[in-house]
């Protein structure tokens, strides 16, 4: 049943759930104070969501994330990308 649930999500969103889980796992130990790491995460989320992030928005996101890195999660990054 759980497998069908994920297949339904993949169908509706076009996002591979294995990619989402891999990204979520990589976030667990990510250093959100490191600019290179943060830019890499933004790029991966952007690719998964199929939503390009302009350089100006990426810079603002990086600044926000680095300043508030301890309270960040995948949902927050995704929300930032979708509210561009």
BASEVEX-425142 format. One line per field, with one value per residue: x, y, z of N, C-alpha, C, O, CB in turn; residue number from 1; residue in three letters. Coordinates in Angstrom, 3 decimals. Glycine has a CB too. Layout:
<pts>
n_u: X, ... .
n_v: Y, ... .
n_w: Z, ... .
ca_u: X, ... .
ca_v: Y, ... .
ca_w: Z, ... .
c_u: X, ... .
c_v: Y, ... .
c_w: Z, ... .
o_u: X, ... .
o_v: Y, ... .
o_w: Z, ... .
cb_u: X, ... .
cb_v: Y, ... .
cb_w: Z, ... .
resi: NUM, ... .
resn: ALA, ... .
</pts>
This chain:
<pts>
n_u: 0.823, 1.900, 3.871, 2.311, 1.193, 3.413, 3.940, 1.669, 2.101, 4.414, 3.337, 1.538, 3.176, 5.465, 7.904, 10.543, 10.358, 12.479, 14.576, 13.775, 13.899, 16.645, 17.668, 16.563, 17.863, 20.488, 20.302, 20.216, 22.725, 23.815, 25.745, 24.453, 25.567, 27.530, 28.302, 28.743, 27.642, 24.957, 24.217, 24.419, 22.363, 20.117, 20.206, 19.732, 17.144, 15.766, 16.103, 14.747, 12.171, 11.732, 11.933, 13.465, 15.901, 16.524, 19.672, 19.779, 17.683, 18.634, 20.948, 19.754, 18.339, 20.431, 21.733, 19.694, 19.335, 21.887, 22.030, 19.950, 20.294, 20.014, 17.334, 16.274, 14.632, 13.733, 11.178, 11.062, 12.973, 11.849, 9.480, 10.513, 11.488, 9.159, 7.764, 8.923 .
n_v: -1.196, 1.270, 1.585, 2.012, 4.434, 6.166, 5.881, 7.087, 9.722, 10.277, 10.114, 12.289, 14.486, 14.218, 13.850, 11.831, 9.640, 8.303, 10.028, 12.179, 11.054, 10.498, 13.091, 14.115, 12.489, 13.378, 15.896, 15.587, 15.625, 17.906, 20.916, 23.823, 26.257, 26.530, 27.950, 26.753, 24.200, 24.872, 26.154, 23.965, 22.323, 23.930, 23.925, 21.194, 20.834, 22.602, 21.378, 18.948, 19.922, 20.984, 23.706, 26.464, 28.514, 31.838, 33.619, 35.870, 35.322, 32.910, 33.825, 35.384, 33.391, 31.760, 33.506, 33.870, 31.220, 30.560, 32.362, 31.440, 28.736, 26.606, 26.114, 25.077, 23.177, 20.708, 21.367, 24.131, 25.127, 24.326, 25.802, 28.403, 28.345, 27.931, 30.264, 32.248 .
n_w: 0.000, 0.849, -1.074, -3.367, -2.685, -2.857, -5.568, -6.620, -5.813, -7.278, -9.854, -9.846, -9.295, -10.816, -9.760, -8.771, -6.135, -4.932, -5.440, -3.884, -1.313, -1.205, -1.293, 1.081, 2.958, 2.580, 3.625, 6.347, 7.633, 6.671, 6.398, 7.056, 7.260, 5.486, 2.471, -0.093, 0.229, 0.762, -1.638, -3.351, -2.370, -2.860, -5.640, -6.164, -5.103, -6.714, -9.217, -8.767, -8.348, -10.768, -11.256, -12.209, -10.582, -10.418, -10.403, -8.667, -6.848, -5.835, -4.505, -2.472, -1.128, -0.251, 1.514, 3.440, 4.340, 5.362, 7.474, 9.074, 9.445, 11.327, 11.664, 9.383, 6.816, 4.322, 3.385, 3.861, 2.058, -0.351, -0.265, -0.450, -3.068, -4.542, -3.991, -5.433 .
ca_u: 0.000, 2.787, 4.523, 1.327, 1.086, 4.533, 3.746, 0.661, 2.769, 5.288, 2.482, 0.953, 4.189, 6.550, 9.147, 10.904, 10.424, 13.829, 15.374, 13.362, 14.471, 18.093, 17.908, 16.239, 18.955, 21.681, 20.074, 20.340, 24.040, 24.323, 26.174, 23.702, 26.354, 28.505, 27.663, 28.813, 26.651, 23.625, 23.964, 24.200, 21.029, 19.146, 20.237, 19.090, 15.700, 15.288, 16.043, 13.658, 10.893, 11.701, 11.712, 14.751, 16.050, 17.415, 20.855, 19.443, 16.899, 19.539, 21.779, 18.921, 18.053, 21.668, 21.932, 18.676, 19.603, 23.110, 21.716, 18.966, 20.529, 19.632, 15.895, 15.906, 14.312, 13.424, 9.942, 11.372, 13.662, 10.851, 8.561, 11.229, 11.555, 7.800, 7.271, 9.761 .
ca_v: 0.000, 2.430, 1.713, 2.608, 5.833, 6.895, 5.877, 8.114, 11.024, 10.424, 10.387, 13.624, 15.546, 14.001, 13.796, 10.488, 9.615, 7.908, 11.257, 12.960, 10.406, 10.698, 14.478, 14.230, 11.866, 14.220, 17.093, 15.279, 16.011, 19.035, 22.108, 24.933, 27.484, 26.480, 28.478, 25.783, 23.162, 25.461, 26.338, 22.628, 21.882, 24.731, 23.420, 19.877, 21.013, 23.257, 20.358, 18.024, 20.619, 21.478, 25.146, 27.165, 29.585, 32.896, 33.873, 36.831, 34.608, 31.950, 34.576, 35.738, 32.157, 31.347, 34.409, 33.542, 29.886, 30.609, 33.092, 30.724, 27.348, 25.595, 25.876, 24.854, 21.835, 20.594, 22.112, 25.561, 25.418, 24.175, 26.948, 29.560, 28.208, 28.082, 31.630, 33.225 .
ca_w: 0.000, 0.931, -2.369, -4.267, -2.254, -3.449, -7.019, -6.897, -5.658, -8.448, -11.012, -9.743, -9.234, -11.756, -8.992, -8.344, -4.676, -4.526, -5.449, -2.716, -0.126, -1.232, -0.903, 2.510, 3.707, 2.502, 4.441, 7.769, 8.167, 5.887, 7.114, 6.478, 7.400, 4.403, 1.261, -1.181, 0.551, 0.617, -3.079, -3.909, -1.955, -3.624, -7.013, -6.196, -4.900, -7.931, -10.266, -8.431, -8.513, -12.142, -11.158, -12.213, -9.602, -10.910, -9.565, -7.615, -5.838, -5.196, -3.556, -1.314, -0.400, 0.420, 2.648, 4.444, 4.887, 6.172, 8.705, 9.878, 9.087, 12.305, 11.637, 7.996, 6.374, 2.897, 3.123, 3.829, 0.802, -1.413, -0.168, -0.985, -4.530, -5.105, -3.771, -6.148 .
c_u: 0.869, 3.474, 3.584, 1.149, 2.186, 4.423, 2.714, 1.262, 3.660, 4.480, 1.971, 1.995, 5.259, 7.908, 9.370, 11.098, 11.796, 14.757, 15.056, 13.962, 15.977, 18.439, 17.653, 17.341, 20.203, 21.529, 20.310, 21.649, 24.648, 24.693, 25.513, 24.368, 27.403, 27.831, 27.645, 27.773, 25.240, 23.283, 23.695, 22.813, 19.956, 19.065, 19.504, 17.581, 15.083, 15.126, 14.898, 12.298, 10.690, 11.330, 13.074, 14.753, 17.019, 18.535, 20.539, 18.653, 17.774, 20.405, 21.002, 18.621, 19.270, 21.887, 20.955, 18.984, 20.830, 22.834, 20.830, 19.090, 20.059, 18.155, 15.389, 15.579, 13.952, 12.182, 10.184, 12.033, 12.669, 9.884, 9.213, 11.237, 10.187, 7.242, 8.084, 8.883 .
c_v: 1.262, 2.676, 2.376, 4.096, 6.667, 6.942, 6.928, 9.511, 11.280, 10.780, 11.823, 14.727, 15.428, 13.917, 12.369, 10.476, 9.153, 9.110, 12.121, 12.365, 10.583, 12.122, 14.658, 13.624, 12.733, 15.477, 16.842, 15.746, 17.197, 20.208, 23.316, 26.282, 27.583, 26.867, 27.463, 24.671, 23.670, 25.652, 24.988, 22.098, 22.629, 24.216, 22.090, 19.990, 21.643, 22.251, 19.384, 18.650, 21.100, 22.960, 25.833, 28.313, 30.618, 33.184, 34.811, 36.151, 33.604, 32.649, 34.938, 34.512, 31.704, 32.204, 34.070, 32.219, 29.896, 31.313, 32.277, 29.217, 26.298, 25.241, 25.509, 23.394, 21.865, 21.389, 23.606, 25.955, 25.354, 25.345, 28.201, 29.530, 28.464, 29.491, 32.670, 34.117 .
c_w: 0.000, -0.409, -3.384, -3.951, -2.913, -4.975, -7.424, -6.799, -6.869, -9.687, -11.008, -9.845, -10.299, -11.080, -8.509, -6.824, -4.183, -4.490, -4.237, -1.444, -0.065, -0.807, 0.595, 3.366, 3.699, 3.364, 5.920, 8.372, 7.428, 6.788, 6.451, 6.713, 6.298, 3.086, 0.124, -0.982, 0.299, -0.861, -3.760, -3.585, -2.729, -5.052, -7.120, -6.027, -6.145, -9.071, -10.016, -8.698, -9.947, -12.189, -11.115, -11.199, -10.171, -9.905, -8.410, -6.486, -5.100, -4.155, -2.297, -0.461, 0.385, 1.664, 3.784, 5.127, 5.787, 7.504, 9.639, 9.684, 10.059, 12.255, 10.248, 7.724, 4.892, 2.531, 3.028, 2.519, -0.349, -1.436, -0.747, -2.515, -5.138, -4.935, -4.496, -6.925 .
o_u: 0.610, 3.641, 4.022, 0.975, 1.923, 4.780, 2.868, 0.959, 3.658, 4.879, 1.971, 1.730, 5.896, 8.941, 8.481, 11.918, 12.231, 15.623, 15.948, 14.474, 16.532, 19.387, 18.450, 17.712, 20.905, 22.528, 20.577, 21.675, 25.844, 24.044, 25.965, 23.797, 28.089, 26.901, 26.629, 27.108, 24.424, 22.169, 22.840, 22.162, 18.992, 17.975, 18.738, 16.824, 13.997, 14.131, 14.164, 11.389, 9.608, 10.542, 13.760, 13.743, 18.194, 18.356, 20.983, 18.927, 17.670, 20.584, 21.519, 18.644, 19.159, 22.191, 21.350, 18.901, 20.811, 23.349, 20.937, 18.092, 19.732, 17.756, 14.194, 16.167, 13.877, 12.139, 9.574, 11.703, 12.654, 9.510, 8.561, 11.022, 10.081, 6.332, 7.956, 9.368 .
o_v: 2.203, 3.820, 3.211, 4.912, 7.738, 7.945, 7.585, 10.381, 12.381, 11.637, 12.492, 15.785, 16.420, 13.913, 11.768, 11.227, 9.575, 9.208, 12.720, 13.095, 10.794, 12.338, 15.288, 14.193, 12.815, 16.058, 17.779, 16.216, 17.464, 20.460, 23.777, 27.327, 28.599, 26.195, 27.327, 24.261, 22.976, 25.341, 24.891, 21.491, 22.026, 24.085, 21.877, 19.319, 21.251, 22.274, 19.032, 17.995, 21.567, 23.405, 25.786, 28.985, 30.319, 33.009, 34.576, 36.381, 33.462, 32.138, 34.816, 34.577, 31.311, 31.685, 33.995, 32.110, 29.300, 30.900, 32.400, 28.500, 25.186, 24.185, 25.624, 22.490, 22.934, 22.019, 24.279, 26.987, 26.227, 25.825, 28.975, 30.549, 29.151, 29.878, 33.861, 35.020 .
o_w: -0.750, -0.831, -4.175, -4.856, -3.458, -5.593, -8.453, -7.617, -7.421, -10.475, -12.041, -10.417, -10.653, -11.748, -7.905, -6.297, -3.112, -3.620, -3.637, -0.596, 1.013, -0.052, 1.290, 4.393, 4.707, 3.787, 6.673, 9.509, 7.541, 7.803, 5.403, 6.400, 6.182, 2.638, -0.558, -1.933, -0.307, -1.282, -4.640, -4.435, -3.201, -5.609, -8.060, -6.727, -6.572, -9.796, -10.939, -9.208, -10.303, -13.023, -10.094, -10.993, -10.384, -8.700, -7.286, -5.308, -3.882, -3.049, -1.187, 0.768, 1.546, 2.738, 4.947, 6.350, 6.865, 8.543, 10.859, 9.752, 9.644, 12.746, 9.973, 8.318, 4.286, 1.474, 2.197, 1.934, -1.217, -2.505, -1.448, -3.171, -6.154, -5.668, -4.212, -7.608 .
cb_u: -0.937, 3.836, 4.975, -0.026, 1.177, 5.861, 3.304, -0.521, 3.607, 6.083, 1.303, 0.202, 4.839, 6.564, 9.110, 12.190, 9.335, 14.388, 15.126, 11.820, 14.126, 18.658, 17.012, 14.897, 19.276, 21.961, 18.664, 20.197, 24.995, 23.283, 27.741, 22.310, 27.031, 29.139, 28.375, 30.232, 26.794, 23.544, 25.173, 25.251, 20.832, 19.534, 21.684, 19.669, 15.418, 16.252, 17.372, 13.754, 10.814, 10.710, 10.853, 15.063, 16.555, 16.613, 21.985, 18.630, 15.695, 20.427, 22.320, 17.609, 17.604, 22.887, 21.752, 17.289, 19.795, 24.248, 21.033, 17.552, 21.921, 19.981, 15.163, 17.018, 13.159, 13.235, 8.922, 12.274, 14.832, 10.081, 8.144, 12.673, 12.067, 6.852, 7.262, 10.783 .
cb_v: -0.003, 2.230, 0.334, 1.867, 5.942, 6.249, 4.479, 7.982, 11.073, 9.133, 9.420, 13.757, 15.545, 15.095, 14.787, 10.003, 8.705, 6.842, 12.049, 13.011, 8.922, 10.405, 15.435, 13.543, 10.494, 14.612, 17.601, 13.810, 14.832, 19.479, 22.242, 24.955, 27.537, 25.068, 29.738, 25.182, 22.709, 26.810, 27.048, 21.663, 22.088, 26.239, 23.265, 18.977, 21.894, 24.377, 19.597, 17.595, 21.804, 20.661, 25.511, 27.701, 29.033, 34.184, 34.461, 38.009, 33.893, 31.253, 35.847, 36.390, 31.053, 31.460, 35.881, 33.487, 28.871, 31.337, 34.413, 31.186, 27.161, 26.066, 27.096, 25.312, 21.239, 19.134, 21.834, 25.936, 24.428, 22.872, 27.194, 29.598, 26.803, 27.087, 31.949, 32.552 .
cb_w: 1.211, 2.039, -2.877, -4.159, -0.705, -3.039, -7.503, -5.927, -4.338, -8.694, -11.039, -8.442, -7.893, -12.775, -7.790, -9.072, -4.116, -5.474, -6.739, -2.611, -0.111, -2.638, -1.722, 2.818, 3.132, 1.043, 4.236, 7.982, 8.097, 4.852, 7.118, 7.044, 8.781, 4.299, 0.804, -1.274, 2.015, 1.365, -3.757, -3.388, -0.445, -3.614, -7.496, -5.106, -3.647, -8.347, -10.350, -6.966, -7.556, -12.978, -9.896, -13.623, -8.223, -11.192, -10.407, -8.203, -6.485, -6.249, -4.213, -1.775, -1.362, -0.542, 2.203, 3.801, 3.754, 5.403, 8.372, 9.524, 8.881, 13.678, 12.136, 7.085, 7.211, 2.512, 4.206, 4.999, 0.569, -1.240, 1.306, -0.443, -4.934, -4.450, -2.308, -7.069 .
resi: 1, 2, 3, 4, 5, 6, 7, 8, 9, 10, 11, 12, 13, 14, 15, 16, 17, 18, 19, 20, 21, 22, 23, 24, 25, 26, 27, 28, 29, 30, 31, 32, 33, 34, 35, 36, 37, 38, 39, 40, 41, 42, 43, 44, 45, 46, 47, 48, 49, 50, 51, 52, 53, 54, 55, 56, 57, 58, 59, 60, 61, 62, 63, 64, 65, 66, 67, 68, 69, 70, 71, 72, 73, 74, 75, 76, 77, 78, 79, 80, 81, 82, 83, 84 .
resn: UNK, UNK, UNK, UNK, UNK, UNK, UNK, UNK, UNK, UNK, UNK, UNK, UNK, UNK, UNK, UNK, UNK, UNK, UNK, UNK, UNK, UNK, UNK, UNK, UNK, UNK, UNK, UNK, UNK, UNK, UNK, UNK, UNK, UNK, UNK, UNK, UNK, UNK, UNK, UNK, UNK, UNK, UNK, UNK, UNK, UNK, UNK, UNK, UNK, UNK, UNK, UNK, UNK, UNK, UNK, UNK, UNK, UNK, UNK, UNK, UNK, UNK, UNK, UNK, UNK, UNK, UNK, UNK, UNK, UNK, UNK, UNK, UNK, UNK, UNK, UNK, UNK, UNK, UNK, UNK, UNK, UNK, UNK, UNK .
</pts>
